[in-house]
Amino acid sequence: MAAAAAVEAAAPMGALWGLVHDFVVGQQEGPADQVAADVKSGNYTVLQVVEALGSSLENPEPRTRARAIQLLSQVLLHCHTLLLEKEGAESLIGKKEGRRKKLPCTETERGSKAKRGNSACHRYQLVVHLILFYENRLKDHHLVIPSVLQGLKALSLCVALPPGLAVSVLKAIFQEVHVQSLPQVDRHTVYNIITNFMRTREEELKSLGADFTFGFIQVMDGEKDPRNLLVAFRIVHDLISRDYSLGPFVEELFEVTSCYFPIDFTPPPNDPHGIQR
């Protein structure tokens, strides 16, 4: 009976491994939606998806790594709210970077185990591992970066994000990514990450002082796409209206925005984005 139970328990994981293989190796797009739906319905956890991806997350072939990280990021974009729920903490990601497989709980989390069934500790550990993994991958091949940014965007929406990680993510982006060399959609993702953190982690970002303003100036400098500029201008507005520190970069912030005025923009015919001058 024990053997039969083990086989029955292994069957769903076999199906997950098949979906992962079809997406990563078979280059099929449909399995990503199926995996995300299965995680949402409770058939799998995010950790089980990571385990099924296994070594493909660190495969020496950039295209394979990119597909593996793309799948994980798509699942997180659909299921980031589930990171609130109880997940195992040990992870296969980050081994090459010498990360510990398990992070200790804080004193507060240890004291709350009896009340919350250890879920806070598990949540903390899983999210920290994911952040560390994605931050490290910002140094990866250019083919991998779009999927890495999508994963960080998903995590920037996670209400369970432990304190300090928003600052850590933005520092990594500012230091490792030349944003204006990215395609439009990936630059837009970076602006979204910044916007998400400004909305939910304002005090943390303000702890960076003028370094946050300088980092954003570097991100925006040279932006030409009107879809991205709409988001960038909102960020500039919030920097000023919410009293972020501009420090010695007041003139630089003025220069990086004033160059767009007066506005000289004629939308193309039948523009689906509806952007007007």
C-alpha positions in Angstrom: 0.0 0.0 0.0 2.9 2.4 0.8 4.4 1.7 -2.6 1.0 2.4 -4.3 0.6 5.6 -2.4 4.1 6.7 -3.5 3.4 6.0 -7.1 0.1 8.0 -6.8 1.9 10.9 -5.2 4.6 10.9 -7.9 2.1 10.9 -10.8 1.2 14.7 -10.6 4.9 15.6 -10.5 5.5 13.4 -13.6 2.9 15.5 -15.4 4.6 18.7 -14.3 7.9 17.5 -15.5 6.3 16.7 -18.9 4.9 20.2 -19.1 8.2 21.8 -18.2 10.0 19.7 -20.8 7.5 20.6 -23.5 8.0 24.3 -22.7 11.8 24.4 -22.2 13.0 21.8 -24.7 10.0 21.5 -27.0 9.6 25.2 -27.4 5.8 25.0 -26.9 4.0 28.0 -25.4 0.8 26.4 -24.1 2.4 24.5 -21.1 3.2 27.8 -19.3 -0.4 28.7 -19.0 -1.2 25.1 -17.9 1.5 25.1 -15.2 0.3 28.5 -13.9 -3.3 27.3 -13.8 -2.2 24.2 -11.9 -0.3 26.2 -9.4 -3.3 28.5 -8.9 -5.6 25.5 -8.4 -3.3 24.0 -5.8 -2.1 21.0 -7.8 1.5 22.2 -7.5 3.4 24.8 -5.5 5.9 27.4 -6.8 8.6 25.4 -5.2 7.6 22.2 -7.1 7.8 24.2 -10.3 11.4 25.2 -9.4 12.3 21.6 -8.6 10.8 20.4 -11.9 12.8 23.1 -13.8 15.9 21.8 -12.0 19.2 22.1 -13.7 17.6 23.9 -16.8 17.7 27.1 -14.7 21.5 26.9 -14.8 21.9 25.1 -18.1 25.1 26.2 -19.9 23.1 27.0 -23.1 21.7 30.6 -22.7 18.5 29.8 -24.7 17.7 26.9 -22.5 18.3 29.0 -19.4 16.1 31.8 -20.8 13.2 29.4 -21.5 13.4 27.9 -18.0 13.5 31.3 -16.3 10.7 32.5 -18.7 8.5 29.6 -17.4 9.2 30.4 -13.8 8.6 34.1 -14.3 5.3 33.5 -16.1 4.1 31.3 -13.2 5.1 34.0 -10.7 3.3 36.7 -12.7 0.1 34.7 -12.5 0.6 33.3 -9.0 2.6 35.8 -7.0 -0.3 36.2 -4.5 0.2 32.5 -3.6 3.6 33.3 -2.1 1.5 34.3 0.9 0.7 30.7 1.5 2.7 27.9 3.0 5.6 26.9 0.8 8.6 24.8 1.5 11.8 26.8 1.9 14.5 24.7 0.5 15.3 25.6 -3.1 17.4 24.3 -5.9 18.0 27.7 -7.2 21.2 29.6 -6.4 23.5 26.7 -5.7 26.1 27.9 -8.2 26.2 31.2 -6.4 27.1 29.5 -3.2 23.8 30.4 -1.6 22.6 28.6 1.5 19.7 26.2 0.8 17.9 27.4 3.8 17.7 30.8 5.5 17.0 31.2 9.2 13.8 32.7 10.4 13.8 36.0 12.2 12.9 36.0 15.9 9.5 37.5 15.2 8.8 34.7 12.7 10.0 32.0 15.2 7.7 33.4 17.8 4.7 33.3 15.5 5.1 29.7 14.4 2.6 28.3 16.8 0.0 30.8 15.6 0.6 30.6 11.8 1.9 27.1 11.3 5.3 28.3 10.3 3.9 29.9 7.1 5.6 33.2 7.7 9.0 31.6 7.9 8.4 29.6 4.8 7.1 32.6 2.9 10.1 34.7 3.9 12.6 32.0 2.9 11.1 31.2 -0.5 10.7 34.9 -1.5 14.3 35.6 -0.4 15.6 32.7 -2.5 13.7 33.9 -5.5 15.0 37.4 -5.2 18.6 36.3 -4.8 18.3 34.0 -7.8 16.8 36.7 -10.0 19.3 39.4 -8.9 22.2 37.1 -9.7 20.7 36.4 -13.2 20.8 40.1 -14.0 24.5 39.5 -14.8 23.5 36.7 -17.2 23.5 36.6 -21.1 21.4 39.2 -22.8 18.9 36.5 -24.0 18.1 35.8 -20.3 17.5 39.3 -19.1 13.9 39.9 -20.4 12.6 36.8 -18.4 14.6 37.9 -15.4 13.0 41.3 -15.4 9.6 39.7 -15.7 10.3 37.6 -12.7 11.4 40.7 -10.7 8.2 42.5 -11.8 6.2 39.6 -10.4 8.1 39.7 -7.1 7.7 43.5 -6.9 3.9 42.8 -6.7 4.3 40.4 -3.9 3.0 41.7 -0.6 5.1 39.2 1.3 8.3 40.8 0.1 10.6 40.9 3.2 11.9 44.3 4.3 15.0 45.5 2.4 14.6 43.4 -0.7 13.0 46.3 -2.7 16.2 48.3 -2.2 18.3 45.3 -3.0 16.4 44.6 -6.3 16.7 48.3 -7.5 20.3 48.5 -6.6 21.0 45.4 -8.7 19.1 46.8 -11.6 20.8 50.1 -11.4 24.3 48.5 -11.2 23.9 45.5 -13.6 21.5 46.6 -16.4 22.0 49.2 -19.0 18.3 49.9 -19.4 18.4 52.1 -22.5 20.0 49.3 -24.5 17.0 47.0 -23.9 14.0 46.7 -26.2 11.0 48.9 -25.4 9.0 46.2 -23.7 11.8 45.4 -21.3 12.5 49.0 -20.5 8.8 49.3 -19.7 9.1 46.4 -17.3 11.9 48.2 -15.4 9.7 51.3 -15.1 6.9 49.0 -13.8 9.2 47.5 -11.2 10.2 51.0 -10.0 6.5 52.1 -9.9 5.4 49.0 -7.9 8.1 49.6 -5.3 7.4 53.3 -5.0 3.7 52.5 -4.4 4.3 49.8 -1.7 7.9 50.4 -0.3 8.2 54.1 -0.2 10.0 54.4 3.1 12.5 51.7 2.1 13.3 53.5 -1.2 13.7 56.9 0.6 16.3 55.2 2.8 18.5 55.2 -0.3 18.5 59.0 -0.3 19.6 60.7 -3.5 21.1 57.4 -4.8 17.6 56.3 -5.8 17.0 59.5 -7.8 20.4 59.1 -9.5 19.6 55.5 -10.4 16.3 56.5 -11.9 18.0 59.3 -13.9 20.3 56.7 -15.4 17.4 54.4 -16.3 15.4 57.2 -18.0 18.2 59.1 -19.7 17.7 58.8 -23.5 14.2 57.3 -23.4 12.4 57.9 -26.6 9.3 55.7 -26.6 6.1 57.6 -25.6 4.7 54.5 -23.9 7.7 54.4 -21.6 7.8 58.2 -21.2 4.2 58.3 -19.8 5.4 56.0 -17.0 8.7 57.8 -16.5 7.0 61.2 -16.2 4.7 59.8 -13.5 7.7 58.5 -11.6 9.3 62.0 -11.8 6.1 63.5 -10.5 6.1 61.2 -7.6 9.8 61.8 -6.8 9.0 65.5 -6.4 5.5 65.4 -4.9 6.3 62.6 -2.4 9.4 64.4 -1.2 12.1 61.9 -2.3 15.6 63.2 -1.8 17.0 64.7 -5.0 20.3 65.7 -3.4 22.8 67.1 -5.8 20.9 65.7 -8.8 18.2 68.4 -9.1 19.8 69.8 -12.3 20.3 66.3 -13.8 16.6 65.4 -13.1 15.6 68.7 -14.8 17.8 68.1 -17.8 16.6 64.5 -18.3 13.0 65.6 -18.4 13.1 69.1 -19.9 14.6 67.9 -23.1 11.2 66.5 -24.1 9.5 69.9 -24.0 8.0 71.5 -26.0 6.5 68.2 -27.0 6.9 67.3 -30.7 5.0 64.2 -31.2 2.5 63.0 -33.9 0.9 59.7 -33.2 0.9 57.2 -36.1 -2.5 56.6 -37.8 -4.7 54.1 -36.0 -2.4 54.1 -33.0 -3.7 51.3 -30.7 -2.1 52.9 -27.6 -4.1 56.1 -27.9 -1.2 58.3 -26.9 -1.7 62.0 -27.7 0.5 65.0 -27.6 
